[in-house]
Amino acid sequence: MFAEEDLPDRQDLVLTGVTALTMDPAIGDVPDATIAVVDGEITAVSAGLPERTPPGARVVDGRGLIALPGFVDTHWHLWNSLLRGTVGDAPGRDYFSVKRGLGPYHEPADFYWAARFALAEAVTAGITTVHNWDHNVRSPEDADVNVRAQLDAGVRGRFSYGPRDSTPADEPMDLDDLRAFVQRWPDRRRGGLLDIGVALRGPYRTPPQVYRREWAVARELGLPITMHCDRCLREEGCSSCGLTRLADEGLLGPDLQVVHAVHASPADVTALATSGTRVSLSPITELRTMGFPLVTELFEAGVPVSLSTDTLAMPTAPDVFTTLRAVEAVEAARCGSGVVTPRRLLRMATLDGASDLGIADVTGSLTPGKRADLVLVDARGSNLLPSGDPAEALVRQGRATDVRTVLVDGRVLLDEGELTQPSARAAVADADARRDALVARARAAGAWD
């Protein structure tokens, strides 16, 4: 079921002549920069040529390239990635119908390869950290293979353990296995790349006796919590998503990530800001199915905001540049310009995402001492010429295909636009066949026409 272990070794590198968008406010942008990477760590970011080259380091001529920290995706349902192409506009083929119809027929191998497929696409788009938001954990093995997939892919991130898809509202998630799962995957098994969280349904999908119990166990275990907030309260005329109620119950706080919150009222936004609760936005899926992401309102209130893909099955693509471009355009039309700038959006997709996941001391900026999660973008394409402000160019003209090289923890996972792992390439090549086998099982059970 699993791929052969084929993570590349870490490389010591010296990148010369790059334009570095460090996203570190103390360093700023560094034109004609040299970046040194030793044993998976960024050891230097400086102007001009290095004083010395680490012994045995590979020297890369970075002229014409932009270096920036890898993107951080803070909410992504990796498990249903193989459903892309099955979801569409035909009756009964919307995202939720397909997810609910095929979700029960996923086997552990499907979960593993769906995650590997999505993570391969993430790497090609310059995403180096992914929060694997699993709301279809059907067995302990399902959770384990998701962790194995992330470790095998070499992509940094978090795995948030959730209930199986369409769990009855009055039925708690498997809290006994959640406890056991934490024990099965101690820090030493996760290699410094992955941490663990819990994905809860919350008060929008479960009664108080369920969500309060799940919340209590998550906090007892010290796990960060994430929860969808994609519904409005009908009794309030869809003018609120009820976050003030969560505040009154003591459920908001820095350990909580709220996803979407498109129906948040001004009072809800204030509750988020006051409590230090974080928000992960998925602009493309929100615009298609929920409403306008409240980017300006959240920024102005000081709510910590990060960026996410949500799902490939919608279908979508994890092209961060295109997503940020859409956000800037929509916010200019909704609220005018000034708050949502290209540089602010790039920060949302990098350093703010790392802060959301509690790893800003590890990744999110090109800062000496942080791990080498780094992206090189080819700035010589016609879409990025003539050159100007590199941050503005990337957001307003960039595209995922401009990403040429991607490092995670000092390992080169994308080299000159090509995935370096044979297993990652196989995950892409076999996606159709794996999806077809999944659909065939559901059809044989009479659950799919």
Secondary structure, DSSP 8 states (H G I E B T S, - for coil): ---------B--EEEEEEEEE---TTT-EEEEEEEEEETTEEEEEEESS-S---TT-EEEE-TTEEEEE-EEEEEE-GGGGGGTTT--SSTT-SHHHHHHHHGGG--HHHHHHHHHHHHHHHHHTTEEEEEEEES---SHHHHHHHHHHHHHHT-EEEEEE---TT--TTS---HHHHHHHHHHS-GGGTTTTEEEEEEE-GGGTS-HHHHHHHHHHHHHTT--EEEEE----GGGTTS---HHHHHHTT--STTEEEEE-TT--HHHHHHHHHHT-EEEE-HHHHHHHT----HHHHHHHT--EEE--B-STTT----HHHHHHHHHHHHHHHH-SSSS-HHHHHHHHTHHHHHHTT-TTTSSS--TTSB--EEEEETTSGGG-S---HHHHHHHH--GGGEEEEEETTEEEEETTEE--HHHHHHHHTHHHHHHHHHHHHHHTTS--
